[in-house]
């Protein structure tokens, strides 16, 4: 009985040690917030250079290229590959430059100004391979951009860009209501007044924000 109890205690202790080891090992692993994809004979790993990414904080497109078979980094990219960075219907194109001290890793610097989903489209060549690959941020790929104001303390005033985006959203809603009520003259007058009030309110907010930021 004594031996049996001792054996159970050893097994129990071993299980606890194994569990703790698993927890510490898992906690020591770096969190992955990049998308990995095979492109021809290469593996592309794409995301933001700094994640989580925030509005108005300098960041960059991050691209790591390696040989899928050998896992060797691809270091001879030169200027053969570009990336289109897109938010909504706005796009700019940037060249990629090597990330210092990190063979096979490249960056394209920019400052994201809006929170939400971003798209990176790589086009050009890698070695002899023609490339046209699109990567879109999201829960299954790499992180969307977060609003800096939501993470700030005290809370930051919204930027003029964020105010303009909200205004566009409200105007779209008003336009929908105008189309729904275009047959009633009284409703039309009410909607026009609503639009005027909305524009005046948005203008007042923008003026207040700009006034606060003046020295």
Backbone as ProteinMPNN parsed JSONL, in Angstrom:
{"seq_chain_A": "XXXXXXXXXXXXXXXXXXXXXXXXXXXXXXXXXXXXXXXXXXXXXXXXXXXXXXXXXXXXXXXXXXXXXXXXXXXXXXXXXXXXXXXXXXXXXXXXXXXXXXXXXXXXXXXXXXXXXXXXXXXXXXXXXXXXXXXXXXXXXXXXXXXXXXXXXXXXXXXXXXXXXXXXXXXXXXXXXXXXXXXXXXXXXXXXXXXXXXXXXXXXXXXXXXXXXXX", "coords_chain_A": {"N_chain_A": [[0.834, -1.218, 0.0], [1.938, 1.221, 0.79], [3.898, 1.5, -1.16], [2.287, 1.623, -3.403], [0.886, 4.008, -2.953], [3.022, 5.762, -2.998], [3.815, 5.526, -5.663], [1.596, 6.564, -7.007], [1.825, 9.201, -6.159], [4.234, 9.984, -7.333], [3.565, 9.768, -10.06], [1.543, 11.69, -10.179], [2.985, 14.025, -9.514], [4.759, 14.088, -11.628], [2.996, 14.55, -13.747], [2.101, 17.121, -13.118], [4.486, 18.588, -13.381], [4.975, 18.187, -16.103], [2.762, 19.479, -17.195], [3.185, 22.136, -16.352], [5.55, 22.637, -17.689], [4.677, 22.538, -20.328], [2.959, 24.773, -20.38], [4.771, 26.893, -19.858], [6.44, 26.61, -22.081], [4.68, 27.132, -24.186], [4.02, 29.764, -23.577], [6.405, 30.96, -24.078], [6.689, 31.037, -26.795], [6.815, 33.059, -29.715], [4.183, 35.307, -30.624], [2.301, 34.894, -33.542], [1.549, 37.073, -36.082], [1.39, 37.291, -38.768], [0.868, 36.483, -42.224], [1.522, 33.444, -43.837], [2.538, 32.09, -46.935], [2.894, 29.913, -49.716], [4.595, 30.722, -52.626], [5.141, 29.912, -55.709], [8.358, 28.475, -55.795], [8.986, 29.629, -53.415], [8.493, 30.889, -50.034], [6.354, 33.254, -48.752], [6.102, 35.553, -46.116], [3.976, 37.714, -44.623], [2.988, 40.877, -43.298], [2.313, 43.592, -40.984], [5.177, 45.502, -40.055], [5.437, 46.367, -37.416], [3.477, 45.086, -34.996], [0.815, 44.914, -32.641], [-0.651, 47.147, -35.093], [-1.055, 50.695, -35.233], [-3.001, 53.669, -35.843], [-1.465, 56.588, -37.209], [1.053, 56.043, -36.243], [4.369, 55.465, -37.153], [5.006, 52.827, -39.428], [5.396, 49.785, -41.341], [5.159, 47.838, -44.368], [5.806, 44.438, -44.059], [7.822, 41.927, -45.372], [8.941, 38.69, -45.705], [11.05, 36.514, -47.427], [11.725, 33.249, -48.385], [13.411, 30.237, -49.475], [11.327, 27.579, -50.054], [11.955, 24.825, -49.958], [14.568, 24.63, -48.86], [14.566, 26.471, -46.838], [16.213, 28.627, -46.868], [17.006, 32.095, -46.686], [15.892, 34.504, -49.12], [17.956, 36.678, -50.656], [18.514, 38.358, -52.769], [16.82, 40.381, -53.881], [16.755, 43.029, -54.852], [15.499, 45.693, -56.839], [13.258, 44.57, -57.917], [10.713, 43.982, -57.092], [7.603, 45.349, -56.137], [5.178, 46.924, -53.924], [1.72, 47.444, -53.651], [-0.075, 49.442, -51.541], [-3.127, 49.468, -50.004], [-6.031, 51.135, -48.865], [-9.423, 51.116, -48.486], [-10.559, 52.864, -51.256], [-8.191, 53.998, -51.928], [-4.815, 54.001, -52.986], [-1.286, 53.503, -52.805], [1.955, 53.081, -54.259], [4.931, 51.381, -53.414], [8.442, 50.84, -53.221], [10.389, 48.042, -52.09], [12.701, 47.638, -49.468], [15.715, 46.197, -48.086], [15.535, 44.776, -44.791], [17.461, 45.848, -42.201], [20.087, 43.823, -41.054], [18.583, 41.514, -41.135], [18.486, 38.914, -43.02], [16.837, 38.251, -46.084], [14.513, 39.566, -45.433], [12.224, 42.222, -45.949], [11.061, 45.659, -46.278], [8.538, 48.224, -46.516], [8.082, 51.415, -45.904], [5.556, 53.341, -44.237], [2.934, 55.468, -42.9], [0.134, 54.452, -41.386], [-3.057, 55.917, -41.596], [-5.714, 55.457, -41.098], [-7.985, 53.41, -39.246], [-8.687, 49.872, -39.559], [-9.222, 47.534, -42.275], [-6.504, 46.571, -44.332], [-4.762, 46.259, -47.481], [-2.177, 44.509, -49.115], [-0.517, 44.313, -52.079], [1.713, 42.509, -53.91], [3.87, 42.857, -56.652], [5.804, 42.038, -59.5], [9.015, 40.597, -59.869], [10.598, 37.708, -58.419], [13.621, 36.453, -58.358], [13.516, 34.324, -61.079], [10.819, 34.189, -61.104], [7.596, 35.317, -61.85], [5.565, 37.519, -60.036], [2.458, 38.138, -58.515], [0.735, 38.781, -56.026], [-1.755, 39.014, -53.528], [-2.371, 40.189, -50.288], [-4.504, 40.375, -47.554], [-5.446, 42.098, -44.652], [-6.786, 40.771, -41.57], [-8.722, 38.609, -39.323], [-7.744, 36.027, -39.799], [-5.329, 36.315, -41.028], [-3.211, 38.754, -41.006], [-2.84, 41.429, -38.597], [-5.443, 43.92, -38.524], [-5.371, 47.541, -38.738], [-5.368, 49.394, -35.764], [-7.26, 51.914, -34.014], [-5.564, 54.641, -32.716], [-6.627, 56.449, -30.909], [-8.481, 54.995, -29.458], [-6.928, 53.497, -27.788], [-5.631, 55.273, -26.217], [-4.829, 57.26, -23.314], [-5.221, 60.16, -21.414], [-8.324, 60.109, -23.376], [-7.849, 60.616, -26.827], [-8.709, 63.333, -29.046], [-10.743, 62.795, -31.95], [-9.189, 62.424, -35.178], [-9.017, 64.72, -38.012], [-9.346, 63.26, -40.313], [-10.7, 60.968, -39.393], [-13.046, 62.22, -38.537], [-13.998, 63.122, -40.995], [-14.483, 60.692, -42.228], [-16.563, 59.676, -40.645], [-18.479, 61.611, -41.223], [-18.915, 61.117, -43.937], [-20.114, 58.601, -43.744], [-22.484, 59.253, -42.392], [-23.685, 60.962, -44.253], [-24.149, 59.188, -46.308], [-26.143, 57.621, -45.155], [-28.149, 59.554, -44.923], [-28.63, 60.108, -47.62], [-29.761, 57.687, -48.419], [-32.152, 57.821, -46.997], [-33.313, 60.013, -48.23], [-33.822, 59.009, -50.796], [-35.659, 57.024, -50.131], [-37.791, 58.544, -49.235], [-38.555, 60.26, -51.252], [-40.964, 60.903, -52.419], [-42.579, 62.429, -50.751], [-43.222, 65.735, -49.973], [-43.07, 67.121, -47.542], [-41.502, 65.436, -46.046], [-39.161, 65.598, -47.514], [-38.352, 68.24, -47.061], [-37.832, 68.088, -44.32], [-35.731, 66.289, -44.346], [-33.777, 67.689, -45.787], [-33.295, 69.777, -43.999], [-32.238, 68.248, -41.958], [-29.864, 67.375, -43.126], [-28.52, 69.844, -43.423], [-28.245, 70.568, -40.717], [-26.616, 68.486, -39.893], [-24.277, 68.92, -41.397], [-23.513, 71.412, -40.399], [-23.042, 70.717, -37.73], [-20.921, 68.873, -38.027], [-19.009, 70.551, -39.155], [-18.609, 72.279, -37.013], [-17.47, 70.548, -35.167], [-15.044, 69.871, -36.438], [-13.839, 72.393, -36.547], [-13.55, 72.884, -33.806], [-11.747, 70.878, -33.053], [-9.489, 71.527, -34.596], [-8.994, 74.031, -33.498], [-8.226, 73.363, -30.894], [-5.785, 72.205, -31.376], [-4.118, 74.154, -32.173], [-1.245, 76.113, -31.321]], "CA_chain_A": [[0.0, 0.0, 0.0], [2.82, 2.384, 0.852], [4.517, 1.62, -2.474], [1.255, 2.048, -4.35], [0.646, 5.426, -2.718], [4.198, 6.503, -3.451], [3.789, 5.519, -7.129], [0.589, 7.529, -7.436], [2.34, 10.544, -5.897], [5.245, 10.269, -8.352], [2.866, 10.004, -11.318], [0.85, 12.97, -10.075], [3.99, 15.085, -9.573], [5.268, 14.145, -12.997], [1.987, 15.171, -14.591], [2.111, 18.551, -12.829], [5.691, 19.152, -13.979], [4.786, 18.198, -17.549], [1.797, 20.519, -17.522], [3.841, 23.422, -16.187], [6.506, 22.78, -18.777], [3.923, 22.859, -21.539], [2.484, 26.144, -20.263], [5.89, 27.82, -20.021], [6.915, 26.532, -23.454], [3.715, 27.841, -25.029], [4.113, 31.193, -23.317], [7.665, 31.478, -24.59], [6.661, 31.109, -28.241], [6.371, 34.374, -30.188], [2.852, 35.34, -31.23], [2.393, 35.093, -34.972], [0.509, 37.954, -36.605], [1.71, 37.422, -40.176], [0.342, 35.423, -43.081], [2.527, 32.678, -44.569], [1.967, 31.528, -48.152], [3.84, 29.456, -50.716], [4.495, 31.404, -53.912], [6.118, 29.184, -56.506], [9.288, 27.742, -54.932], [9.312, 30.455, -52.26], [7.5, 31.135, -48.993], [6.197, 34.654, -48.375], [5.491, 35.826, -44.816], [3.581, 39.112, -44.817], [2.208, 41.541, -42.253], [2.9, 44.875, -40.605], [6.453, 45.337, -39.369], [5.139, 46.529, -35.992], [2.119, 44.642, -34.689], [-0.322, 45.494, -33.364], [-0.441, 48.404, -35.801], [-1.947, 51.764, -34.793], [-3.054, 54.848, -36.695], [-0.567, 57.724, -36.979], [2.331, 55.56, -35.733], [5.141, 54.952, -38.288], [5.015, 51.375, -39.547], [5.895, 49.364, -42.647], [4.842, 46.507, -44.866], [6.888, 43.49, -43.773], [7.839, 40.766, -46.261], [10.08, 37.767, -45.584], [11.063, 35.559, -48.532], [12.675, 32.155, -48.206], [13.239, 29.062, -50.315], [10.472, 26.654, -49.307], [12.61, 23.525, -49.785], [15.766, 24.698, -48.016], [14.324, 27.502, -45.819], [17.24, 29.664, -46.958], [16.432, 33.402, -47.019], [16.156, 35.039, -50.451], [18.604, 37.948, -50.356], [18.876, 39.091, -53.98], [15.585, 40.941, -54.43], [17.016, 44.259, -55.59], [14.316, 46.553, -57.001], [12.388, 43.845, -58.858], [9.384, 43.74, -56.51], [6.949, 46.496, -55.513], [3.954, 46.609, -53.197], [0.625, 48.419, -53.619], [-0.707, 49.501, -50.223], [-4.478, 49.964, -50.284], [-7.072, 51.253, -47.846], [-10.613, 51.581, -49.184], [-10.311, 53.05, -52.685], [-6.947, 54.747, -52.068], [-3.661, 53.116, -53.13], [-0.003, 54.043, -53.217], [2.924, 52.041, -54.586], [6.22, 51.597, -52.767], [9.472, 49.829, -53.405], [10.775, 47.318, -50.878], [14.132, 47.689, -49.172], [16.088, 45.168, -47.099], [15.474, 45.078, -43.362], [18.862, 45.783, -41.752], [20.459, 42.749, -40.146], [17.646, 40.386, -41.234], [18.545, 38.417, -44.403], [15.593, 37.764, -46.666], [13.355, 40.325, -44.971], [12.126, 43.497, -46.646], [10.085, 46.566, -45.687], [8.106, 49.409, -47.247], [7.652, 52.27, -44.798], [4.463, 54.304, -44.37], [2.216, 55.741, -41.65], [-1.305, 54.239, -41.592], [-3.83, 57.021, -41.008], [-7.087, 55.045, -40.826], [-8.119, 52.053, -38.697], [-9.479, 48.94, -40.358], [-8.595, 46.518, -43.119], [-5.536, 47.043, -45.319], [-4.396, 45.271, -48.487], [-0.839, 44.614, -49.684], [-0.394, 43.541, -53.316], [3.095, 42.462, -54.369], [3.948, 42.577, -58.079], [7.164, 42.135, -60.022], [9.662, 39.289, -59.973], [11.532, 37.211, -57.405], [14.411, 35.56, -59.189], [12.891, 34.147, -62.39], [9.387, 33.982, -60.89], [6.688, 36.461, -61.9], [4.781, 37.549, -58.802], [1.295, 39.027, -58.371], [0.084, 38.183, -54.865], [-2.468, 39.974, -52.688], [-2.561, 39.808, -48.893], [-5.493, 41.26, -46.93], [-5.458, 41.953, -43.193], [-8.019, 40.202, -41.018], [-8.52, 37.706, -38.18], [-7.063, 34.798, -40.19], [-4.104, 36.624, -41.764], [-2.412, 39.608, -40.133], [-3.697, 42.357, -37.87], [-5.918, 45.211, -39.024], [-4.845, 48.704, -38.024], [-6.205, 49.837, -34.657], [-7.322, 53.355, -33.79], [-4.736, 55.062, -31.583], [-7.451, 57.167, -29.934], [-9.173, 54.032, -28.603], [-5.97, 52.932, -26.843], [-4.943, 56.365, -25.543], [-5.373, 57.793, -22.064], [-6.645, 60.421, -21.641], [-8.791, 59.819, -24.723], [-7.501, 61.608, -27.843], [-9.757, 63.8, -29.942], [-10.652, 62.146, -33.265], [-8.481, 63.189, -36.196], [-9.888, 65.275, -39.047], [-9.651, 62.168, -41.23], [-11.746, 60.146, -38.783], [-14.283, 62.996, -38.586], [-14.474, 63.114, -42.381], [-15.022, 59.356, -42.504], [-17.872, 59.607, -39.99], [-19.388, 62.467, -41.967], [-19.28, 60.393, -45.158], [-21.049, 57.543, -43.37], [-23.782, 59.859, -42.084], [-24.27, 61.468, -45.492], [-24.663, 58.03, -47.05], [-27.422, 57.263, -44.539], [-29.134, 60.575, -45.283], [-28.983, 59.902, -49.026], [-30.682, 56.559, -48.466], [-33.459, 58.281, -46.527], [-33.871, 60.89, -49.263], [-34.361, 58.156, -51.855], [-36.836, 56.325, -49.618], [-38.896, 59.47, -48.974], [-38.551, 61.285, -52.301], [-42.321, 61.232, -52.869], [-43.278, 63.31, -49.817], [-42.556, 67.032, -49.924], [-42.775, 67.459, -46.149], [-40.347, 64.624, -45.648], [-37.978, 66.118, -48.187], [-37.926, 69.436, -46.335], [-37.252, 67.651, -43.055], [-34.44, 65.667, -44.619], [-32.841, 68.753, -46.145], [-32.916, 70.434, -42.745], [-31.368, 67.324, -41.226], [-28.545, 67.43, -43.76], [-27.903, 71.12, -43.065], [-27.852, 70.487, -39.311], [-25.495, 67.558, -39.807], [-23.094, 69.583, -41.916], [-23.106, 72.441, -39.444], [-22.465, 70.055, -36.561], [-19.612, 68.327, -38.387], [-18.086, 71.677, -39.293], [-18.282, 72.775, -35.672], [-16.531, 69.606, -34.54], [-13.733, 70.032, -37.065], [-13.296, 73.676, -36.088], [-13.147, 72.746, -32.391], [-10.544, 70.052, -32.991], [-8.362, 72.313, -35.112], [-8.703, 75.081, -32.53], [-7.512, 72.801, -29.764], [-4.438, 71.793, -31.754], [-3.269, 75.342, -32.43], [-0.47, 76.491, -30.132]], "C_chain_A": [[0.867, 1.265, 0.0], [3.455, 2.625, -0.512], [3.518, 2.124, -3.506], [0.965, 3.54, -4.213], [1.797, 6.28, -3.205], [4.211, 6.614, -4.974], [2.782, 6.543, -7.652], [1.095, 8.959, -7.253], [3.377, 10.943, -6.95], [4.582, 10.589, -9.685], [2.19, 11.364, -11.319], [1.835, 14.129, -10.188], [4.547, 15.235, -10.983], [4.292, 14.819, -13.938], [1.961, 16.682, -14.395], [3.311, 19.22, -13.483], [5.544, 19.24, -15.495], [3.835, 19.299, -17.977], [2.422, 21.9, -17.425], [4.84, 23.68, -17.306], [5.828, 23.155, -20.073], [3.457, 24.301, -21.532], [3.607, 27.133, -20.498], [6.42, 27.807, -21.447], [5.989, 27.293, -24.391], [3.814, 29.334, -24.833], [5.375, 31.801, -23.884], [7.658, 31.627, -26.1], [6.167, 32.476, -28.687], [5.01, 34.282, -30.839], [2.99, 35.661, -32.705], [1.232, 35.954, -35.434], [0.799, 38.251, -38.065], [1.091, 36.264, -40.944], [1.483, 34.773, -43.846], [1.864, 32.005, -45.764], [3.093, 31.075, -49.081], [3.549, 30.136, -52.05], [5.561, 30.798, -54.816], [7.037, 28.39, -55.589], [9.622, 28.473, -53.63], [8.16, 30.475, -51.245], [7.524, 32.62, -48.657], [5.555, 34.708, -46.984], [5.249, 37.328, -44.751], [2.779, 39.619, -43.627], [2.715, 42.96, -42.077], [4.208, 44.61, -39.866], [6.263, 45.416, -37.86], [3.688, 46.131, -35.759], [1.954, 44.474, -33.181], [0.007, 46.85, -33.981], [-1.484, 49.418, -35.352], [-1.906, 52.923, -35.776], [-2.056, 55.897, -36.226], [0.746, 57.329, -36.304], [3.115, 54.991, -36.911], [5.226, 53.429, -38.266], [5.557, 51.024, -40.929], [5.25, 48.05, -43.045], [6.05, 45.62, -44.581], [6.741, 42.279, -44.682], [9.108, 39.965, -46.029], [9.954, 36.728, -46.693], [12.129, 34.505, -48.259], [12.391, 31.06, -49.212], [12.453, 28.017, -49.536], [11.183, 25.34, -49.006], [13.747, 23.585, -48.78], [15.617, 25.641, -46.828], [15.393, 28.582, -45.815], [16.602, 30.995, -47.331], [16.826, 33.84, -48.43], [16.67, 36.464, -50.289], [18.857, 38.822, -51.572], [17.654, 39.72, -54.644], [15.846, 42.166, -55.289], [15.779, 45.132, -55.651], [13.294, 45.897, -57.92], [10.974, 43.634, -58.34], [8.873, 45.012, -55.857], [5.706, 46.042, -54.776], [2.977, 47.769, -53.321], [-0.035, 48.322, -52.251], [-2.062, 50.173, -50.399], [-5.319, 50.008, -49.017], [-8.297, 51.834, -48.532], [-10.348, 51.671, -50.677], [-9.047, 53.87, -52.946], [-5.755, 53.795, -52.042], [-2.403, 53.934, -53.398], [0.969, 52.882, -53.399], [4.283, 52.386, -53.984], [7.184, 50.486, -53.154], [9.796, 49.2, -52.055], [12.283, 47.429, -50.684], [14.474, 46.674, -48.094], [15.948, 45.674, -45.666], [16.859, 44.832, -42.78], [19.077, 44.639, -40.757], [19.568, 41.527, -40.206], [17.627, 39.871, -42.676], [17.191, 37.882, -44.875], [14.354, 38.508, -46.234], [13.408, 41.741, -45.546], [10.99, 44.33, -46.057], [9.743, 47.675, -46.671], [7.435, 50.327, -46.232], [6.467, 53.16, -45.179], [3.818, 54.484, -42.998], [0.73, 55.519, -41.901], [-2.115, 55.308, -40.869], [-5.264, 56.645, -40.672], [-7.105, 53.647, -40.212], [-8.933, 51.17, -39.63], [-8.624, 48.016, -41.189], [-7.702, 47.152, -44.186], [-5.164, 45.893, -46.254], [-2.999, 45.562, -49.018], [-0.777, 43.72, -50.927], [1.041, 43.651, -53.833], [3.111, 42.096, -55.853], [5.363, 42.855, -58.567], [7.738, 40.741, -60.176], [10.505, 39.009, -58.733], [12.36, 36.144, -58.105], [13.817, 35.515, -60.589], [11.371, 34.03, -62.298], [8.621, 35.292, -60.995], [5.739, 36.393, -60.7], [3.642, 38.547, -58.928], [0.429, 38.419, -57.268], [-0.521, 39.269, -53.988], [-2.689, 39.397, -51.302], [-3.467, 40.845, -48.23], [-5.502, 41.016, -45.43], [-6.796, 41.42, -42.715], [-7.701, 39.2, -39.93], [-7.749, 36.433, -38.526], [-5.75, 35.047, -40.916], [-3.146, 37.433, -40.889], [-3.304, 40.73, -39.621], [-4.16, 43.541, -38.706], [-5.22, 46.325, -38.252], [-5.85, 49.131, -36.962], [-6.177, 51.36, -34.537], [-6.504, 53.718, -32.555], [-5.578, 55.731, -30.511], [-8.154, 56.21, -28.986], [-8.255, 53.445, -27.54], [-5.297, 53.999, -25.992], [-5.626, 56.734, -24.24], [-4.564, 59.031, -21.678], [-7.01, 60.236, -23.113], [-8.428, 60.962, -25.666], [-8.749, 62.078, -28.581], [-9.63, 63.064, -31.265], [-9.922, 63.043, -34.25], [-9.47, 63.737, -37.212], [-10.262, 64.203, -40.065], [-10.755, 61.276, -40.696], [-13.085, 60.887, -38.782], [-14.864, 63.001, -39.997], [-15.091, 61.766, -42.734], [-16.399, 59.193, -41.872], [-18.906, 60.443, -40.748], [-19.85, 61.776, -43.245], [-20.307, 59.303, -44.858], [-22.436, 58.117, -43.098], [-24.461, 60.391, -43.342], [-24.834, 60.33, -46.333], [-26.011, 57.597, -46.488], [-28.511, 58.263, -44.912], [-29.58, 60.404, -46.724], [-29.955, 58.738, -49.186], [-32.081, 56.988, -48.046], [-34.122, 59.2, -47.547], [-34.507, 60.067, -50.368], [-35.624, 57.44, -51.399], [-38.038, 57.244, -49.491], [-39.02, 60.548, -50.053], [-39.952, 61.701, -52.738], [-43.04, 62.221, -51.954], [-42.57, 64.627, -49.647], [-42.192, 67.418, -48.506], [-41.555, 66.684, -45.656], [-39.07, 65.153, -46.283], [-37.433, 67.339, -47.459], [-37.239, 69.047, -45.035], [-35.87, 67.049, -43.265], [-33.391, 66.704, -44.999], [-32.354, 69.482, -44.897], [-31.982, 69.552, -41.928], [-29.964, 67.347, -41.796], [-27.813, 68.709, -43.379], [-27.4, 71.08, -41.623], [-26.637, 69.585, -39.142], [-24.208, 68.205, -40.275], [-22.584, 70.656, -40.966], [-22.461, 71.819, -38.215], [-21.093, 69.497, -36.849], [-18.586, 69.445, -38.532], [-17.669, 72.237, -37.953], [-17.286, 71.861, -34.977], [-15.141, 69.763, -35.106], [-13.069, 71.309, -36.595], [-12.795, 73.579, -34.655], [-11.868, 71.949, -32.274], [-9.328, 70.838, -33.457], [-7.995, 73.436, -34.143], [-7.927, 74.569, -31.343], [-6.051, 72.545, -30.11], [-3.548, 72.974, -32.08], [-2.512, 75.706, -31.166], [-0.998, 77.756, -29.487]], "O_chain_A": [[0.572, 2.24, -0.691], [3.553, 3.76, -0.978], [3.849, 2.939, -4.367], [0.816, 4.249, -5.208], [1.601, 7.368, -3.747], [4.571, 7.656, -5.521], [3.057, 7.284, -8.595], [0.831, 9.827, -8.084], [3.404, 12.087, -7.404], [4.963, 11.541, -10.366], [2.242, 12.1, -12.304], [1.559, 15.109, -10.879], [4.776, 16.343, -11.468], [4.695, 15.573, -14.824], [1.822, 17.44, -15.356], [3.181, 20.293, -14.073], [5.934, 20.235, -16.106], [4.056, 19.971, -18.984], [2.221, 22.741, -18.302], [4.959, 24.8, -17.805], [6.331, 23.985, -20.831], [3.542, 24.988, -22.55], [3.441, 28.101, -21.24], [6.807, 28.849, -21.978], [6.446, 28.011, -25.281], [3.71, 30.098, -25.792], [5.431, 33.003, -24.146], [8.542, 32.286, -26.647], [5.214, 33.007, -28.117], [4.706, 33.306, -31.524], [3.708, 36.588, -33.081], [0.07, 35.614, -35.211], [0.492, 39.339, -38.551], [0.826, 35.2, -40.384], [2.315, 35.463, -44.435], [0.784, 31.427, -45.647], [4.111, 31.753, -49.219], [2.418, 30.129, -52.537], [6.741, 31.129, -54.703], [6.557, 27.698, -54.692], [10.438, 28.0, -52.839], [7.022, 30.127, -51.559], [8.57, 33.177, -48.322], [4.588, 33.997, -46.711], [6.189, 38.12, -44.816], [1.995, 38.883, -43.028], [3.456, 43.473, -42.916], [4.334, 43.622, -39.142], [6.849, 44.635, -37.111], [2.774, 46.776, -36.273], [2.847, 43.951, -32.514], [0.833, 47.601, -33.462], [-2.642, 49.072, -35.117], [-0.904, 53.135, -36.458], [-1.827, 56.077, -35.03], [1.48, 58.201, -35.839], [2.602, 54.121, -37.615], [5.484, 52.822, -37.227], [6.118, 51.882, -41.611], [4.847, 47.253, -42.198], [7.188, 46.014, -44.835], [5.671, 41.674, -44.756], [10.215, 40.491, -46.142], [8.893, 36.133, -46.88], [13.277, 34.822, -47.945], [11.284, 30.955, -49.741], [12.88, 27.61, -48.456], [11.031, 24.794, -47.914], [13.882, 22.696, -47.94], [16.439, 25.621, -45.913], [15.48, 29.367, -44.871], [15.737, 31.032, -48.206], [17.942, 33.585, -48.882], [15.939, 37.352, -49.847], [19.368, 39.933, -51.426], [17.481, 39.596, -55.856], [15.228, 42.329, -56.341], [15.082, 45.301, -54.65], [12.55, 46.584, -58.619], [10.117, 43.152, -59.08], [9.599, 45.677, -55.118], [5.231, 44.923, -54.969], [3.344, 48.928, -53.125], [-0.498, 47.254, -51.849], [-2.146, 51.303, -50.88], [-5.328, 49.076, -48.213], [-8.229, 52.923, -49.101], [-9.96, 50.684, -51.302], [-8.851, 54.378, -54.05], [-5.679, 52.901, -51.199], [-2.44, 54.929, -54.122], [0.824, 51.833, -52.771], [4.726, 53.533, -54.036], [6.785, 49.344, -53.383], [9.504, 49.775, -51.006], [13.047, 47.323, -51.643], [13.622, 46.324, -47.277], [16.208, 46.84, -45.372], [17.374, 43.717, -42.86], [18.357, 44.504, -39.768], [19.752, 40.592, -39.427], [16.826, 40.349, -43.48], [16.501, 37.16, -44.155], [13.247, 38.135, -46.619], [14.465, 42.368, -45.621], [10.078, 43.798, -45.424], [10.541, 48.023, -47.542], [6.337, 50.035, -45.758], [6.39, 53.665, -46.299], [4.117, 53.75, -42.056], [0.11, 56.337, -42.579], [-1.896, 55.577, -39.688], [-5.968, 57.423, -40.029], [-6.32, 52.788, -40.615], [-9.765, 51.657, -40.396], [-7.468, 47.745, -40.867], [-8.078, 48.121, -44.846], [-5.237, 44.722, -45.883], [-2.669, 46.706, -49.332], [-0.965, 42.507, -50.831], [1.519, 44.74, -54.15], [2.45, 41.145, -56.269], [6.026, 43.784, -58.106], [7.033, 39.811, -60.567], [11.041, 39.914, -58.093], [11.86, 35.061, -58.41], [13.633, 36.556, -61.219], [10.707, 33.797, -63.308], [8.949, 36.265, -60.315], [5.182, 35.338, -60.395], [3.838, 39.67, -59.394], [-0.489, 37.646, -57.539], [0.099, 40.301, -53.733], [-3.138, 38.261, -51.154], [-3.224, 42.047, -48.334], [-5.559, 39.871, -44.981], [-7.818, 41.597, -43.379], [-6.53, 38.958, -39.637], [-7.157, 35.817, -37.639], [-5.114, 34.099, -41.377], [-2.365, 36.867, -40.125], [-4.394, 40.955, -40.147], [-3.395, 44.101, -39.49], [-4.563, 46.08, -37.241], [-7.048, 49.219, -37.233], [-5.199, 52.008, -34.909], [-6.724, 53.169, -31.476], [-5.281, 55.6, -29.324], [-8.403, 56.559, -27.832], [-8.723, 52.953, -26.513], [-4.476, 53.675, -25.134], [-6.832, 56.549, -24.075], [-3.336, 58.961, -21.619], [-6.14, 60.207, -23.983], [-8.664, 62.129, -25.355], [-9.718, 61.333, -28.727], [-8.517, 62.733, -31.672], [-10.017, 64.268, -34.176], [-10.616, 63.291, -37.28], [-11.361, 64.226, -40.619], [-11.646, 60.868, -41.442], [-14.133, 60.279, -38.997], [-16.078, 62.897, -40.174], [-16.093, 61.698, -43.447], [-17.304, 58.635, -42.492], [-20.059, 60.038, -40.896], [-21.027, 61.836, -43.6], [-21.253, 59.105, -45.621], [-23.443, 57.547, -43.518], [-25.679, 60.282, -43.481], [-25.864, 60.482, -46.99], [-26.918, 57.245, -47.242], [-29.649, 57.883, -45.185], [-30.766, 60.537, -47.03], [-30.873, 58.804, -50.004], [-33.073, 56.581, -48.651], [-35.341, 59.175, -47.714], [-35.604, 60.382, -50.829], [-36.557, 57.264, -52.183], [-39.178, 56.797, -49.621], [-39.536, 61.633, -49.787], [-40.112, 62.747, -53.367], [-44.042, 62.803, -52.371], [-41.418, 64.649, -49.214], [-41.122, 67.982, -48.274], [-40.701, 67.214, -44.946], [-38.014, 65.153, -45.65], [-36.226, 67.471, -47.258], [-36.197, 69.601, -44.683], [-34.956, 67.268, -42.47], [-32.239, 66.604, -44.577], [-31.166, 69.768, -44.751], [-31.052, 70.041, -41.286], [-28.984, 67.339, -41.051], [-26.628, 68.675, -43.049], [-26.28, 71.502, -41.335], [-25.74, 69.876, -38.351], [-23.166, 68.063, -39.635], [-21.379, 70.794, -40.754], [-21.457, 72.323, -37.711], [-20.187, 69.622, -36.025], [-17.443, 69.313, -38.095], [-16.516, 72.625, -37.765], [-16.376, 72.323, -34.288], [-14.161, 69.788, -34.361], [-11.879, 71.319, -36.28], [-11.743, 74.124, -34.321], [-10.991, 72.296, -31.483], [-8.279, 70.826, -32.814], [-6.817, 73.758, -33.984], [-7.054, 75.268, -30.83], [-5.177, 72.653, -29.25], [-2.34, 72.808, -32.248], [-3.058, 75.624, -30.065], [-0.456, 78.207, -28.478]]}, "name": "protein", "num_of_chains": 1, "seq": "XXXXXXXXXXXXXXXXXXXXXXXXXXXXXXXXXXXXXXXXXXXXXXXXXXXXXXXXXXXXXXXXXXXXXXXXXXXXXXXXXXXXXXXXXXXXXXXXXXXXXXXXXXXXXXXXXXXXXXXXXXXXXXXXXXXXXXXXXXXXXXXXXXXXXXXXXXXXXXXXXXXXXXXXXXXXXXXXXXXXXXXXXXXXXXXXXXXXXXXXXXXXXXXXXXXXXXX"}
